[in-house]
Amino acid sequence: MRIQLAPETCNVAAAADRILSEPKGEVPLSVTEAVSLLRQKTGSMRSDADLEALIAKMAAARGVALVMDRKPDQFAPW
């Protein structure tokens, strides 16, 4: 059985991979900035919290430092 992913899922994951692969030196990546970049690059309709979780998981797997700088009311809850 083959699992099919929606095209948006692949595009968002690929865009997140590119964002996390950009050299940052010793400066941690802002999760707020990363979510904003993903929105700009993909136009994704996924929730901000979902995009934040995707970025956090991918960053952890790659050893990329993140700053969890989201304010509680900053992202829409949907």
PDB file of N, CA, C and O in Angstrom, chain B, residues numbered from 101:
ATOM      1  N   MET B 101       0.838  -1.169   0.000  1.00  0.00           N
ATOM      2  CA  MET B 101       0.000   0.000   0.000  1.00  0.00           C
ATOM      3  C   MET B 101       0.891   1.244   0.000  1.00  0.00           C
ATOM      4  O   MET B 101       1.863   1.324   0.751  1.00  0.00           O
ATOM      5  N   ARG B 102       0.558   2.173  -0.820  1.00  0.00           N
ATOM      6  CA  ARG B 102       1.343   3.389  -0.946  1.00  0.00           C
ATOM      7  C   ARG B 102       0.578   4.553  -0.321  1.00  0.00           C
ATOM      8  O   ARG B 102      -0.610   4.743  -0.583  1.00  0.00           O
ATOM      9  N   ILE B 103       1.270   5.322   0.501  1.00  0.00           N
ATOM     10  CA  ILE B 103       0.651   6.484   1.138  1.00  0.00           C
ATOM     11  C   ILE B 103       0.860   7.688   0.242  1.00  0.00           C
ATOM     12  O   ILE B 103       1.979   7.971  -0.187  1.00  0.00           O
ATOM     13  N   GLN B 104      -0.214   8.387  -0.033  1.00  0.00           N
ATOM     14  CA  GLN B 104      -0.140   9.585  -0.864  1.00  0.00           C
ATOM     15  C   GLN B 104      -0.227  10.817   0.030  1.00  0.00           C
ATOM     16  O   GLN B 104      -1.082  10.889   0.913  1.00  0.00           O
ATOM     17  N   LEU B 105       0.646  11.773  -0.195  1.00  0.00           N
ATOM     18  CA  LEU B 105       0.620  13.027   0.536  1.00  0.00           C
ATOM     19  C   LEU B 105       0.073  14.113  -0.367  1.00  0.00           C
ATOM     20  O   LEU B 105       0.289  14.107  -1.579  1.00  0.00           O
ATOM     21  N   ALA B 106      -0.629  15.029   0.236  1.00  0.00           N
ATOM     22  CA  ALA B 106      -1.113  16.178  -0.527  1.00  0.00           C
ATOM     23  C   ALA B 106       0.091  16.966  -1.026  1.00  0.00           C
ATOM     24  O   ALA B 106       1.100  17.044  -0.326  1.00  0.00           O
ATOM     25  N   PRO B 107       0.009  17.556  -2.223  1.00  0.00           N
ATOM     26  CA  PRO B 107       1.142  18.327  -2.752  1.00  0.00           C
ATOM     27  C   PRO B 107       1.592  19.421  -1.791  1.00  0.00           C
ATOM     28  O   PRO B 107       2.787  19.697  -1.680  1.00  0.00           O
ATOM     29  N   GLU B 108       0.638  20.051  -1.092  1.00  0.00           N
ATOM     30  CA  GLU B 108       1.006  21.112  -0.167  1.00  0.00           C
ATOM     31  C   GLU B 108       1.910  20.586   0.942  1.00  0.00           C
ATOM     32  O   GLU B 108       2.841  21.273   1.362  1.00  0.00           O
ATOM     33  N   THR B 109       1.642  19.377   1.417  1.00  0.00           N
ATOM     34  CA  THR B 109       2.455  18.795   2.485  1.00  0.00           C
ATOM     35  C   THR B 109       3.910  18.708   2.058  1.00  0.00           C
ATOM     36  O   THR B 109       4.809  19.067   2.819  1.00  0.00           O
ATOM     37  N   CYS B 110       4.141  18.237   0.852  1.00  0.00           N
ATOM     38  CA  CYS B 110       5.507  18.107   0.338  1.00  0.00           C
ATOM     39  C   CYS B 110       6.146  19.476   0.159  1.00  0.00           C
ATOM     40  O   CYS B 110       7.313  19.668   0.502  1.00  0.00           O
ATOM     41  N   ASN B 111       5.387  20.432  -0.379  1.00  0.00           N
ATOM     42  CA  ASN B 111       5.930  21.763  -0.600  1.00  0.00           C
ATOM     43  C   ASN B 111       6.304  22.442   0.707  1.00  0.00           C
ATOM     44  O   ASN B 111       7.350  23.085   0.795  1.00  0.00           O
ATOM     45  N   VAL B 112       5.457  22.305   1.724  1.00  0.00           N
ATOM     46  CA  VAL B 112       5.729  22.931   3.015  1.00  0.00           C
ATOM     47  C   VAL B 112       6.946  22.283   3.661  1.00  0.00           C
ATOM     48  O   VAL B 112       7.818  22.982   4.176  1.00  0.00           O
ATOM     49  N   ALA B 113       7.012  20.966   3.641  1.00  0.00           N
ATOM     50  CA  ALA B 113       8.157  20.271   4.230  1.00  0.00           C
ATOM     51  C   ALA B 113       9.447  20.627   3.492  1.00  0.00           C
ATOM     52  O   ALA B 113      10.481  20.843   4.124  1.00  0.00           O
ATOM     53  N   ALA B 114       9.394  20.690   2.178  1.00  0.00           N
ATOM     54  CA  ALA B 114      10.583  21.045   1.396  1.00  0.00           C
ATOM     55  C   ALA B 114      11.009  22.484   1.679  1.00  0.00           C
ATOM     56  O   ALA B 114      12.199  22.768   1.806  1.00  0.00           O
ATOM     57  N   ALA B 115      10.038  23.386   1.778  1.00  0.00           N
ATOM     58  CA  ALA B 115      10.355  24.784   2.084  1.00  0.00           C
ATOM     59  C   ALA B 115      10.942  24.909   3.488  1.00  0.00           C
ATOM     60  O   ALA B 115      11.889  25.666   3.702  1.00  0.00           O
ATOM     61  N   ALA B 116      10.382  24.171   4.442  1.00  0.00           N
ATOM     62  CA  ALA B 116      10.915  24.187   5.810  1.00  0.00           C
ATOM     63  C   ALA B 116      12.344  23.652   5.816  1.00  0.00           C
ATOM     64  O   ALA B 116      13.207  24.183   6.515  1.00  0.00           O
ATOM     65  N   ASP B 117      12.589  22.613   5.044  1.00  0.00           N
ATOM     66  CA  ASP B 117      13.934  22.048   4.946  1.00  0.00           C
ATOM     67  C   ASP B 117      14.915  23.087   4.413  1.00  0.00           C
ATOM     68  O   ASP B 117      16.028  23.217   4.924  1.00  0.00           O
ATOM     69  N   ARG B 118      14.501  23.826   3.384  1.00  0.00           N
ATOM     70  CA  ARG B 118      15.381  24.859   2.821  1.00  0.00           C
ATOM     71  C   ARG B 118      15.654  25.970   3.842  1.00  0.00           C
ATOM     72  O   ARG B 118      16.784  26.443   3.962  1.00  0.00           O
ATOM     73  N   ILE B 119      14.617  26.381   4.571  1.00  0.00           N
ATOM     74  CA  ILE B 119      14.791  27.430   5.583  1.00  0.00           C
ATOM     75  C   ILE B 119      15.765  26.972   6.664  1.00  0.00           C
ATOM     76  O   ILE B 119      16.641  27.729   7.081  1.00  0.00           O
ATOM     77  N   LEU B 120      15.607  25.736   7.111  1.00  0.00           N
ATOM     78  CA  LEU B 120      16.474  25.215   8.171  1.00  0.00           C
ATOM     79  C   LEU B 120      17.890  24.941   7.676  1.00  0.00           C
ATOM     80  O   LEU B 120      18.824  24.884   8.476  1.00  0.00           O
ATOM     81  N   SER B 121      18.059  24.772   6.367  1.00  0.00           N
ATOM     82  CA  SER B 121      19.380  24.482   5.801  1.00  0.00           C
ATOM     83  C   SER B 121      20.201  25.735   5.543  1.00  0.00           C
ATOM     84  O   SER B 121      21.411  25.649   5.334  1.00  0.00           O
ATOM     85  N   GLU B 122      19.554  26.905   5.554  1.00  0.00           N
ATOM     86  CA  GLU B 122      20.282  28.147   5.309  1.00  0.00           C
ATOM     87  C   GLU B 122      21.261  28.390   6.457  1.00  0.00           C
ATOM     88  O   GLU B 122      20.906  28.234   7.625  1.00  0.00           O
ATOM     89  N   PRO B 123      22.498  28.774   6.117  1.00  0.00           N
ATOM     90  CA  PRO B 123      23.483  28.995   7.177  1.00  0.00           C
ATOM     91  C   PRO B 123      23.079  30.159   8.080  1.00  0.00           C
ATOM     92  O   PRO B 123      22.698  31.230   7.605  1.00  0.00           O
ATOM     93  N   LYS B 124      23.170  29.929   9.387  1.00  0.00           N
ATOM     94  CA  LYS B 124      22.821  30.956  10.354  1.00  0.00           C
ATOM     95  C   LYS B 124      23.963  31.224  11.329  1.00  0.00           C
ATOM     96  O   LYS B 124      23.858  32.097  12.191  1.00  0.00           O
ATOM     97  N   GLY B 125      25.030  30.486  11.193  1.00  0.00           N
ATOM     98  CA  GLY B 125      26.135  30.626  12.137  1.00  0.00           C
ATOM     99  C   GLY B 125      25.704  30.189  13.519  1.00  0.00           C
ATOM    100  O   GLY B 125      25.081  29.138  13.669  1.00  0.00           O
ATOM    101  N   GLU B 126      26.020  30.969  14.521  1.00  0.00           N
ATOM    102  CA  GLU B 126      25.676  30.643  15.907  1.00  0.00           C
ATOM    103  C   GLU B 126      24.336  31.241  16.325  1.00  0.00           C
ATOM    104  O   GLU B 126      23.908  31.056  17.464  1.00  0.00           O
ATOM    105  N   VAL B 127      23.674  31.949  15.428  1.00  0.00           N
ATOM    106  CA  VAL B 127      22.417  32.625  15.766  1.00  0.00           C
ATOM    107  C   VAL B 127      21.253  31.651  15.640  1.00  0.00           C
ATOM    108  O   VAL B 127      21.065  31.053  14.581  1.00  0.00           O
ATOM    109  N   PRO B 128      20.459  31.481  16.712  1.00  0.00           N
ATOM    110  CA  PRO B 128      19.289  30.598  16.613  1.00  0.00           C
ATOM    111  C   PRO B 128      18.225  31.205  15.698  1.00  0.00           C
ATOM    112  O   PRO B 128      18.117  32.425  15.576  1.00  0.00           O
ATOM    113  N   LEU B 129      17.458  30.353  15.072  1.00  0.00           N
ATOM    114  CA  LEU B 129      16.395  30.768  14.160  1.00  0.00           C
ATOM    115  C   LEU B 129      15.140  31.095  14.952  1.00  0.00           C
ATOM    116  O   LEU B 129      14.739  30.335  15.834  1.00  0.00           O
ATOM    117  N   SER B 130      14.528  32.218  14.640  1.00  0.00           N
ATOM    118  CA  SER B 130      13.263  32.604  15.261  1.00  0.00           C
ATOM    119  C   SER B 130      12.143  31.766  14.658  1.00  0.00           C
ATOM    120  O   SER B 130      11.988  31.728  13.437  1.00  0.00           O
ATOM    121  N   VAL B 131      11.357  31.091  15.504  1.00  0.00           N
ATOM    122  CA  VAL B 131      10.251  30.280  15.000  1.00  0.00           C
ATOM    123  C   VAL B 131       9.193  31.177  14.355  1.00  0.00           C
ATOM    124  O   VAL B 131       8.549  30.774  13.386  1.00  0.00           O
ATOM    125  N   THR B 132       9.011  32.379  14.880  1.00  0.00           N
ATOM    126  CA  THR B 132       8.051  33.318  14.296  1.00  0.00           C
ATOM    127  C   THR B 132       8.477  33.700  12.884  1.00  0.00           C
ATOM    128  O   THR B 132       7.653  33.747  11.971  1.00  0.00           O
ATOM    129  N   GLU B 133       9.759  33.970  12.711  1.00  0.00           N
ATOM    130  CA  GLU B 133      10.289  34.311  11.391  1.00  0.00           C
ATOM    131  C   GLU B 133      10.167  33.122  10.436  1.00  0.00           C
ATOM    132  O   GLU B 133       9.819  33.292   9.268  1.00  0.00           O
ATOM    133  N   ALA B 134      10.452  31.931  10.932  1.00  0.00           N
ATOM    134  CA  ALA B 134      10.372  30.734  10.094  1.00  0.00           C
ATOM    135  C   ALA B 134       8.939  30.478   9.627  1.00  0.00           C
ATOM    136  O   ALA B 134       8.725  30.130   8.466  1.00  0.00           O
ATOM    137  N   VAL B 135       7.958  30.646  10.513  1.00  0.00           N
ATOM    138  CA  VAL B 135       6.550  30.470  10.124  1.00  0.00           C
ATOM    139  C   VAL B 135       6.175  31.505   9.071  1.00  0.00           C
ATOM    140  O   VAL B 135       5.502  31.184   8.091  1.00  0.00           O
ATOM    141  N   SER B 136       6.604  32.736   9.270  1.00  0.00           N
ATOM    142  CA  SER B 136       6.318  33.799   8.307  1.00  0.00           C
ATOM    143  C   SER B 136       6.938  33.482   6.941  1.00  0.00           C
ATOM    144  O   SER B 136       6.295  33.670   5.909  1.00  0.00           O
ATOM    145  N   LEU B 137       8.177  33.005   6.938  1.00  0.00           N
ATOM    146  CA  LEU B 137       8.834  32.631   5.679  1.00  0.00           C
ATOM    147  C   LEU B 137       8.095  31.488   4.983  1.00  0.00           C
ATOM    148  O   LEU B 137       7.926  31.504   3.764  1.00  0.00           O
ATOM    149  N   LEU B 138       7.654  30.496   5.762  1.00  0.00           N
ATOM    150  CA  LEU B 138       6.899  29.385   5.171  1.00  0.00           C
ATOM    151  C   LEU B 138       5.614  29.877   4.523  1.00  0.00           C
ATOM    152  O   LEU B 138       5.251  29.431   3.435  1.00  0.00           O
ATOM    153  N   ARG B 139       4.930  30.791   5.190  1.00  0.00           N
ATOM    154  CA  ARG B 139       3.695  31.354   4.622  1.00  0.00           C
ATOM    155  C   ARG B 139       3.993  32.066   3.303  1.00  0.00           C
ATOM    156  O   ARG B 139       3.269  31.895   2.322  1.00  0.00           O
ATOM    157  N   GLN B 140       5.065  32.867   3.286  1.00  0.00           N
ATOM    158  CA  GLN B 140       5.427  33.610   2.081  1.00  0.00           C
ATOM    159  C   GLN B 140       5.799  32.676   0.934  1.00  0.00           C
ATOM    160  O   GLN B 140       5.399  32.900  -0.208  1.00  0.00           O
ATOM    161  N   LYS B 141       6.559  31.636   1.238  1.00  0.00           N
ATOM    162  CA  LYS B 141       7.062  30.737   0.196  1.00  0.00           C
ATOM    163  C   LYS B 141       6.017  29.759  -0.321  1.00  0.00           C
ATOM    164  O   LYS B 141       6.050  29.377  -1.491  1.00  0.00           O
ATOM    165  N   THR B 142       5.086  29.350   0.545  1.00  0.00           N
ATOM    166  CA  THR B 142       4.162  28.280   0.154  1.00  0.00           C
ATOM    167  C   THR B 142       2.707  28.702   0.079  1.00  0.00           C
ATOM    168  O   THR B 142       1.917  28.060  -0.613  1.00  0.00           O
ATOM    169  N   GLY B 143       2.332  29.770   0.777  1.00  0.00           N
ATOM    170  CA  GLY B 143       0.922  30.149   0.834  1.00  0.00           C
ATOM    171  C   GLY B 143       0.082  29.107   1.555  1.00  0.00           C
ATOM    172  O   GLY B 143      -1.127  29.021   1.335  1.00  0.00           O
ATOM    173  N   SER B 144       0.703  28.327   2.402  1.00  0.00           N
ATOM    174  CA  SER B 144       0.036  27.220   3.084  1.00  0.00           C
ATOM    175  C   SER B 144      -1.154  27.695   3.901  1.00  0.00           C
ATOM    176  O   SER B 144      -1.133  28.773   4.495  1.00  0.00           O
ATOM    177  N   MET B 145      -2.193  26.868   3.919  1.00  0.00           N
ATOM    178  CA  MET B 145      -3.382  27.137   4.722  1.00  0.00           C
ATOM    179  C   MET B 145      -3.309  26.407   6.063  1.00  0.00           C
ATOM    180  O   MET B 145      -4.262  26.455   6.841  1.00  0.00           O
ATOM    181  N   ARG B 146      -2.200  25.738   6.342  1.00  0.00           N
ATOM    182  CA  ARG B 146      -2.040  25.044   7.624  1.00  0.00           C
ATOM    183  C   ARG B 146      -1.985  26.075   8.745  1.00  0.00           C
ATOM    184  O   ARG B 146      -1.570  27.215   8.533  1.00  0.00           O
ATOM    185  N   SER B 147      -2.404  25.669   9.931  1.00  0.00           N
ATOM    186  CA  SER B 147      -2.417  26.597  11.065  1.00  0.00           C
ATOM    187  C   SER B 147      -0.986  26.983  11.439  1.00  0.00           C
ATOM    188  O   SER B 147      -0.033  26.254  11.166  1.00  0.00           O
ATOM    189  N   ASP B 148      -0.868  28.135  12.062  1.00  0.00           N
ATOM    190  CA  ASP B 148       0.441  28.597  12.504  1.00  0.00           C
ATOM    191  C   ASP B 148       1.045  27.629  13.514  1.00  0.00           C
ATOM    192  O   ASP B 148       2.248  27.366  13.488  1.00  0.00           O
ATOM    193  N   ALA B 149       0.213  27.104  14.399  1.00  0.00           N
ATOM    194  CA  ALA B 149       0.700  26.141  15.397  1.00  0.00           C
ATOM    195  C   ALA B 149       1.225  24.876  14.719  1.00  0.00           C
ATOM    196  O   ALA B 149       2.225  24.305  15.156  1.00  0.00           O
ATOM    197  N   ASP B 150       0.553  24.441  13.657  1.00  0.00           N
ATOM    198  CA  ASP B 150       0.998  23.257  12.922  1.00  0.00           C
ATOM    199  C   ASP B 150       2.342  23.524  12.241  1.00  0.00           C
ATOM    200  O   ASP B 150       3.236  22.679  12.272  1.00  0.00           O
ATOM    201  N   LEU B 151       2.477  24.690  11.632  1.00  0.00           N
ATOM    202  CA  LEU B 151       3.747  25.042  10.992  1.00  0.00           C
ATOM    203  C   LEU B 151       4.862  25.156  12.031  1.00  0.00           C
ATOM    204  O   LEU B 151       5.990  24.728  11.787  1.00  0.00           O
ATOM    205  N   GLU B 152       4.542  25.733  13.189  1.00  0.00           N
ATOM    206  CA  GLU B 152       5.532  25.840  14.261  1.00  0.00           C
ATOM    207  C   GLU B 152       5.988  24.453  14.710  1.00  0.00           C
ATOM    208  O   GLU B 152       7.179  24.226  14.918  1.00  0.00           O
ATOM    209  N   ALA B 153       5.047  23.536  14.857  1.00  0.00           N
ATOM    210  CA  ALA B 153       5.392  22.171  15.276  1.00  0.00           C
ATOM    211  C   ALA B 153       6.266  21.486  14.227  1.00  0.00           C
ATOM    212  O   ALA B 153       7.229  20.800  14.572  1.00  0.00           O
ATOM    213  N   LEU B 154       5.934  21.672  12.950  1.00  0.00           N
ATOM    214  CA  LEU B 154       6.732  21.089  11.870  1.00  0.00           C
ATOM    215  C   LEU B 154       8.165  21.616  11.923  1.00  0.00           C
ATOM    216  O   LEU B 154       9.121  20.846  11.840  1.00  0.00           O
ATOM    217  N   ILE B 155       8.304  22.924  12.060  1.00  0.00           N
ATOM    218  CA  ILE B 155       9.628  23.538  12.118  1.00  0.00           C
ATOM    219  C   ILE B 155      10.404  23.029  13.328  1.00  0.00           C
ATOM    220  O   ILE B 155      11.587  22.706  13.220  1.00  0.00           O
ATOM    221  N   ALA B 156       9.740  22.956  14.476  1.00  0.00           N
ATOM    222  CA  ALA B 156      10.412  22.503  15.700  1.00  0.00           C
ATOM    223  C   ALA B 156      10.899  21.062  15.566  1.00  0.00           C
ATOM    224  O   ALA B 156      12.018  20.746  15.971  1.00  0.00           O
ATOM    225  N   LYS B 157      10.070  20.191  15.003  1.00  0.00           N
ATOM    226  CA  LYS B 157      10.467  18.784  14.832  1.00  0.00           C
ATOM    227  C   LYS B 157      11.633  18.653  13.860  1.00  0.00           C
ATOM    228  O   LYS B 157      12.585  17.914  14.111  1.00  0.00           O
ATOM    229  N   MET B 158      11.547  19.381  12.747  1.00  0.00           N
ATOM    230  CA  MET B 158      12.609  19.299  11.751  1.00  0.00           C
ATOM    231  C   MET B 158      13.907  19.899  12.293  1.00  0.00           C
ATOM    232  O   MET B 158      14.989  19.375  12.031  1.00  0.00           O
ATOM    233  N   ALA B 159      13.803  20.991  13.043  1.00  0.00           N
ATOM    234  CA  ALA B 159      14.992  21.625  13.617  1.00  0.00           C
ATOM    235  C   ALA B 159      15.653  20.702  14.635  1.00  0.00           C
ATOM    236  O   ALA B 159      16.879  20.594  14.676  1.00  0.00           O
ATOM    237  N   ALA B 160      14.845  20.042  15.452  1.00  0.00           N
ATOM    238  CA  ALA B 160      15.396  19.120  16.450  1.00  0.00           C
ATOM    239  C   ALA B 160      16.141  17.975  15.777  1.00  0.00           C
ATOM    240  O   ALA B 160      17.207  17.568  16.240  1.00  0.00           O
ATOM    241  N   ALA B 161      15.587  17.457  14.695  1.00  0.00           N
ATOM    242  CA  ALA B 161      16.226  16.351  13.981  1.00  0.00           C
ATOM    243  C   ALA B 161      17.546  16.778  13.344  1.00  0.00           C
ATOM    244  O   ALA B 161      18.442  15.954  13.155  1.00  0.00           O
ATOM    245  N   ARG B 162      17.666  18.060  13.014  1.00  0.00           N
ATOM    246  CA  ARG B 162      18.876  18.566  12.355  1.00  0.00           C
ATOM    247  C   ARG B 162      19.852  19.231  13.326  1.00  0.00           C
ATOM    248  O   ARG B 162      20.956  19.610  12.935  1.00  0.00           O
ATOM    249  N   GLY B 163      19.450  19.373  14.578  1.00  0.00           N
ATOM    250  CA  GLY B 163      20.307  20.044  15.554  1.00  0.00           C
ATOM    251  C   GLY B 163      20.372  21.544  15.358  1.00  0.00           C
ATOM    252  O   GLY B 163      21.361  22.175  15.731  1.00  0.00           O
ATOM    253  N   VAL B 164      19.330  22.128  14.778  1.00  0.00           N
ATOM    254  CA  VAL B 164      19.275  23.570  14.546  1.00  0.00           C
ATOM    255  C   VAL B 164      18.627  24.237  15.759  1.00  0.00           C
ATOM    256  O   VAL B 164      17.552  23.832  16.202  1.00  0.00           O
ATOM    257  N   ALA B 165      19.288  25.257  16.286  1.00  0.00           N
ATOM    258  CA  ALA B 165      18.759  25.974  17.450  1.00  0.00           C
ATOM    259  C   ALA B 165      17.615  26.894  17.037  1.00  0.00           C
ATOM    260  O   ALA B 165      17.701  27.599  16.032  1.00  0.00           O
ATOM    261  N   LEU B 166      16.540  26.876  17.828  1.00  0.00           N
ATOM    262  CA  LEU B 166      15.377  27.730  17.592  1.00  0.00           C
ATOM    263  C   LEU B 166      15.137  28.630  18.791  1.00  0.00           C
ATOM    264  O   LEU B 166      15.456  28.278  19.926  1.00  0.00           O
ATOM    265  N   VAL B 167      14.574  29.786  18.521  1.00  0.00           N
ATOM    266  CA  VAL B 167      14.061  30.654  19.573  1.00  0.00           C
ATOM    267  C   VAL B 167      12.547  30.562  19.477  1.00  0.00           C
ATOM    268  O   VAL B 167      11.955  30.952  18.470  1.00  0.00           O
ATOM    269  N   MET B 168      11.925  30.043  20.530  1.00  0.00           N
ATOM    270  CA  MET B 168      10.467  29.916  20.555  1.00  0.00           C
ATOM    271  C   MET B 168       9.906  31.256  21.027  1.00  0.00           C
ATOM    272  O   MET B 168       9.571  31.422  22.200  1.00  0.00           O
ATOM    273  N   ASP B 169       9.808  32.206  20.099  1.00  0.00           N
ATOM    274  CA  ASP B 169       9.491  33.591  20.432  1.00  0.00           C
ATOM    275  C   ASP B 169       8.053  33.997  20.125  1.00  0.00           C
ATOM    276  O   ASP B 169       7.745  35.187  20.063  1.00  0.00           O
ATOM    277  N   ARG B 170       7.191  33.039  19.937  1.00  0.00           N
ATOM    278  CA  ARG B 170       5.792  33.352  19.641  1.00  0.00           C
ATOM    279  C   ARG B 170       5.105  33.855  20.901  1.00  0.00           C
ATOM    280  O   ARG B 170       5.245  33.273  21.977  1.00  0.00           O
ATOM    281  N   LYS B 171       4.366  34.938  20.752  1.00  0.00           N
ATOM    282  CA  LYS B 171       3.553  35.436  21.852  1.00  0.00           C
ATOM    283  C   LYS B 171       2.258  34.632  21.867  1.00  0.00           C
ATOM    284  O   LYS B 171       1.800  34.203  20.808  1.00  0.00           O
ATOM    285  N   PRO B 172       1.655  34.415  23.032  1.00  0.00           N
ATOM    286  CA  PRO B 172       0.460  33.560  23.118  1.00  0.00           C
ATOM    287  C   PRO B 172      -0.668  33.957  22.170  1.00  0.00           C
ATOM    288  O   PRO B 172      -1.384  33.086  21.675  1.00  0.00           O
ATOM    289  N   ASP B 173      -0.841  35.237  21.909  1.00  0.00           N
ATOM    290  CA  ASP B 173      -1.946  35.675  21.057  1.00  0.00           C
ATOM    291  C   ASP B 173      -1.499  36.040  19.642  1.00  0.00           C
ATOM    292  O   ASP B 173      -2.277  36.608  18.876  1.00  0.00           O
ATOM    293  N   GLN B 174      -0.263  35.721  19.292  1.00  0.00           N
ATOM    294  CA  GLN B 174       0.289  36.152  18.011  1.00  0.00           C
ATOM    295  C   GLN B 174      -0.284  35.397  16.820  1.00  0.00           C
ATOM    296  O   GLN B 174      -0.589  36.003  15.793  1.00  0.00           O
ATOM    297  N   PHE B 175      -0.432  34.088  16.944  1.00  0.00           N
ATOM    298  CA  PHE B 175      -0.912  33.284  15.837  1.00  0.00           C
ATOM    299  C   PHE B 175      -2.383  32.982  16.015  1.00  0.00           C
ATOM    300  O   PHE B 175      -2.873  32.845  17.136  1.00  0.00           O
ATOM    301  N   ALA B 176      -3.067  32.881  14.921  1.00  0.00           N
ATOM    302  CA  ALA B 176      -4.486  32.523  14.961  1.00  0.00           C
ATOM    303  C   ALA B 176      -4.643  31.094  15.484  1.00  0.00           C
ATOM    304  O   ALA B 176      -3.810  30.239  15.183  1.00  0.00           O
ATOM    305  N   PRO B 177      -5.693  30.820  16.260  1.00  0.00           N
ATOM    306  CA  PRO B 177      -5.852  29.493  16.862  1.00  0.00           C
ATOM    307  C   PRO B 177      -6.335  28.411  15.913  1.00  0.00           C
ATOM    308  O   PRO B 177      -6.326  27.237  16.282  1.00  0.00           O
ATOM    309  N   TRP B 178      -6.743  28.750  14.741  1.00  0.00           N
ATOM    310  CA  TRP B 178      -7.262  27.712  13.852  1.00  0.00           C
ATOM    311  C   TRP B 178      -6.137  27.077  13.168  1.00  0.00           C
ATOM    312  O   TRP B 178      -6.338  26.167  12.363  1.00  0.00           O
TER     313      TRP B 178
END
